[in-house]
Amino acid sequence: MKKILKIVFVIIGTLIGAGFASGQEMYIFFFSYGKEGLIGIIVSSILIGIIINKSLYIVHKYKIKTYKQYLEVFFKAKSDEKYFNFKNIINIIINIFIFVTFCIMIAGFGAYFEQQIGINKIIGSIILSSLSFIIFMKSIKGVVKVNEILVPILIIFIIIVGLVTLINIDLKNFGDYLINTNKSNSILSAILYSSYNSILLIPVLITLRDYITNKKQIKKISIITTVIIIVLSSIIFLLLTKVDVDITKLQMPAVYVVNNMSKILGYGYGFIILGSIFTTSVSLGTSFLQNVTNNKETQKSEKIYKKSIKGEKHNKSYTQIAVIMCITSVIISKFGFSNLINVLYPIFGYLGLLQILANILKKT
């Protein structure tokens, strides 16, 4: 059970990043659809659970080490150069999205410091970028350890915030909200949410292959993760019903609500935001680095992977790319946290639809 929870915590740590904990993702993909959004939460969570189950099984069965190898399970290698290039294009798109999302986490860290403390957002971005680089040099074990410590704390605190919200909720206003904000395309929004999250999750799941031992274990991981996602998403959704200003003007609406509820809870939720951003950034950054470096040195990929599992020193290529990635992320973070989420997440959601379809329909 301990191994199962370790994997669950890494998955949850990847999912509850800046967009989730701040309330931005919940507003864009679910809250704006009222009661239909609640149905969307269930649909997307179950879909994510199915994707986790199928992906982990494929990774375990075929001993996948890189995302490129994962794609080969769906697109068999052929001599046709165009076919080969198509597979490479998909791999490049996935790597770009993982990198961009890493940048969004860096931007989110800076946005929190600017909104809550008044410190220039670039300073906050530099802090997280530097911390992430330190973890990147510690191997996959370092990523697992970070999630193993922080994620349980994050989950417990979000549940506490949810209970306090339930006690103080105005049922009449909540009921009026559910009636007045109904939209018909909420299921598409839920699928898009699952889609872009699957793009993030699969490369992370690949880095965890040595923690998987059997199919029964995979099933438990999927079920536990799905239940946790539903609970946490519902809590953030509930928090947003208490926003008493124009929600579109807030970069972090959930933070705004918690701060109004209690200063003590506000400080605690600040830890949730920063912790969730940190866990997501290190998970995504590590999967990006391993995918890129393993693709650059295909013949050495197994040696690289084993070194990262054992915590041995990384090769020169890995370190150089890590440095470039961290510096670039600070520059891109200047575009703004909410702007990056609103524009890029839906786009990548559509791009990930093919991956979801291929994953679900694949016979294993």
N, C-alpha and C positions, 0 to 999 in steps of 0.2 A: 504493500500500500504506500510505503514511503516513496518508492520510485514513481508510482502513479501520480502522487501529489506534487512531486518535483516537476514533472512534465506539465501538469495542470497549471501550476503556478507560473511557469514560463509562458504558456499559452495566454493565460489571463493577463499576465504582465505585458504581453505584446498588444493585447486588445484594448486594455484600459489606459490608453495613452492620453495625451493632452486633449485631443478632440472629445474623447469619451468623458473623462472626469470633469472637464470644464463645462460640459453641457452643449457644446457646439454641434457635435455629431448628432446627439439626441434631438436637438431642435431641427436640424436640417432634414434628417431622414425619418423621424417619427413624430415628434411633438407637434409639428405644424399640421399633422393630419388628424389630430384629436383622437377620438376613440378608435379610429382605424389605425392609428399609430401604435396603440397597444397590441392590436392583432399583428401588426408588422413586426413588433419586437419578438413575439413568439415565433413567427414564420422565419425571420432572419436567424434567430438563435438556433432553431432546429436545423436550418440549412447549414449553418456554420458547424454544428455538431456532426452532420453527415460528411461534410468536407474534411473535417479533422479525422474522422474514422477511416474514410477511404484513403486519404493521403498518407496517414501513418502506416496503414496496411501495405500500401504500395512501396513506401520507403523501406519498410521492414522486409517485405518479400523479395524485392529486387536489389536490396543493399545499396540504395541510392546515396551518393555522396555529394552531388551537386544538382542544382536546378536544371542544368542542361541534360543530365542523365534522367532526371524526372520527366522532362519533355519527351525523351526518347521512348518512354513507355507508351506514350500516346501517339507519337509520330515516329514510326519505325524508320531507322536509318536506310536511306536509299542512295543510289549512285547519282540520281538526278540532282544537279547543283542547285536548282531553284527550290527544290524541296528542303534541301539542307539549309539554304539561306532563310527560308521561311521560319524554320525552327530557331535559327540564330536570332532573327528579328524579334520573335516572342521573348526569348531569353533577355535580349537587350532592353525591351520594354519593361519587363519585370524588374530588372536591375535598376532602371531609371526610377520606377515608382518607389521601390524600397529606399533608394537614396533620397528622393524628394520627401518621402514621409519622415525619414530621419531628420531632414532639414526642418520639417514642420514641428517636430518635437523640440528641436533647438529653438525655433521661433516661439513656441509655446512657453518654454521655460523663461525666455526673455520677456514675453508678454505678461506673465504673472508678476515678475519683479517690477515691471513698469506700472501695472494696474494697481497692485496692492502696496508696494513699498515706495514707488516713485523713482526707482533706479532706472537709468537708461537701459533699454531692452538689449542692446548689444553686449552690455556687461554680463547680463544673465545668460545670454547665448554663449558667450565665451566660457563661462563657468561650466555649463553642461557639456559643451564640446570637449573641454579639457578632461572632465571626469569620465566621459565616455571613452576617450582615448586611453586612459589608464586601464579601464576594464577590458578594452580590446586587446591590450597587451597581456592580459591575464588568462586568456583561453576561454573555451566554452564553459569550463567549470566555474569560472568567475561569473559568467552570465547567469548560470543556474543558481549559484549561491546568492547573488543579488536578488533574484526573483523569489528564492526560497525564504529569504528574510523579510523582504518588503511587502510582497503580494498578500500574505495572510493578514498583515496589519492593515493594508489598504482595504481589503474585503470587509474586515470586522468594522472598521471605522465608517465605511459607506453604509453598512447595515445599521449602525447606531444612528447615523444621520437620517436614514430612512424611517426608523422607529420614531424619532423626535418629530419628523415631518408628519407622520400619520397621526400622532397625538394632537398636533396643532392645526391640522388641515380643516379648511372650511368646506364641508361637504356640498353645500349649495353652490358655491362658486366653482367647485371642481365639476359638479354635475353640469352646470351651465357651459363650462368650457368644452366638455365632451360632446355636448349637443351642437354647439355652434361652430365647431371647426372640423367638419367632416369632409374629406376629399377622397375621390375614388381611386387615385393612382398610388395609394399607400403601399400596396403589395409590390409594385415595381420598385418603389423607393427602398423597401425592405430587402429585395433581391440585390439591388445595387450596393446596399450596405454590406451584405454578405459577400458580394463579389469582390469589392476592393479589399475587404478584410482577408479573403482567401489568398489574394495576391501577396499580402504581408505574411500570412501564417505559414504557407507551404514552405518557403525557404527556411523559416525558423524551425519547422518540424523536421526538416532534413538534417539540421545540425544536431538534433536530439536522437538520431537513429540508434546510437549505442545504448540508450536508456530503455529501449523497447525490447522485450523478450518473447512475447506471444500475443496472439490475436485477442484473447480474453482481456488482457491488460489494455489493449487499444480501445475496446468497447467501453470499459469503465472510464477511461480518460475522456472519451467523447461525451458520455452521459453526464459525468460530473461537471465538465466544462459548460455544457449546454444549460444545465440548471443554474449554475453560478451567473452566467451571462444574462439569463432571463431575470433573475433577482436583482442584479446590479443595474441593469438597464431600466427596469421598472422603477427603481428608487430614484435614478436621475430624472426620469420622466416625471415622477411625482414632484420632485423639487422644482421643476420648471413651471408648474402650475402656480407657484407662489411668487413668480416674478411680477412686480407691480409697476414696472416701467416698460418702455418700448424694448422688447427683447432683442430686436435686430441691432440695437445700438450697443449691446454688450458683447465683448469678446469672450467673456467667461461667465455666462448667466448662472450656472450652478454655484459658482463662488460667490456671486452677488447675493443669492438667496441665503446661503449658509451664514455669510457675514451678518446679514440682517437678523437671523435667528438668534445668534449668540456669538460673542467675540471669541470665547473659548473654542466653540465648534469651528469658527472661522479660521483660527490658527491651526486647528487640527486638520481641517479640510485643505488648508494650504499645503500641509505635509502630504496629503493625498495627491494633490495636483502635481507637486514636484516629484514625489516618489513614483507616480504612474508614468510621468513623462520620462523619468530616468530609466525605469525598467523597459519601456518600449524602445527608447533610443539605443540602449545597449543590445537588446535582442535583435532589432532590425539592422543595426550597424554591423554586428558580428555575422549575421547571415549574408549581408551584402559583401563583406570582405572575403568570406570564405568562398562564396560563389564566384566572385571576380578573380581571386587569386588561383582557385582551382581550375577555372576555365583557361587562365593564362598559361598554366603549367599542368596540362592534362596528365602527362605521364607521372608526375610527382604528386598527384592529387591525394592518393591514399596516404602517403607519407605526411603530407601537410595536415590532413584530417587527424591522423593519429597523434601528431604533435600537439594539435589544438586541444584534443581530448585529455592528453596527459599533462597539459600545462607547460610544455616545453617552449623555448624561445621561438618566436615567429621568424619567417624568412624576411629578407630585405624587401621584396615586392609587397608583402602584406603590410609591413610597417610604413612604407612610402605612401601606399594608397590610403592607409588610415590617416596619415598626416594631411594629405591633400583633401580627403573627405571632410575632416573636422574643420579645416580652415574654410573650405567652400561653403559648408553648412552655415557658418556664421554670416557670410556675405549674403546668401540667399534668404536668411531669416529676416533681413531688412525689409522684405516685401510685406511682412505682417502676417501674424498667426491666422486670424479669421479669414483674411483674403486668400491665403494658400488653401485652407480647408474648403471654402465655398467654391473655389474655381476648380481645384485639382481632384478632390475626392470623387465627385460625381463622374468626371471624365474617365478616371481609372476604373470606376464601377462598371461602366459600359464595356471597357476593354477587357475586364475580367470575366464577363459573361461566358465567353467561349471556354475559358478554363473551368468554370463551374460545371458547364454542360458536359465537357469531356471527362471531368472527374467523376460525376455521378453516373454517367452511362458506361464507364469503363468496367469491363468484367474482370474480376480479380479472383 
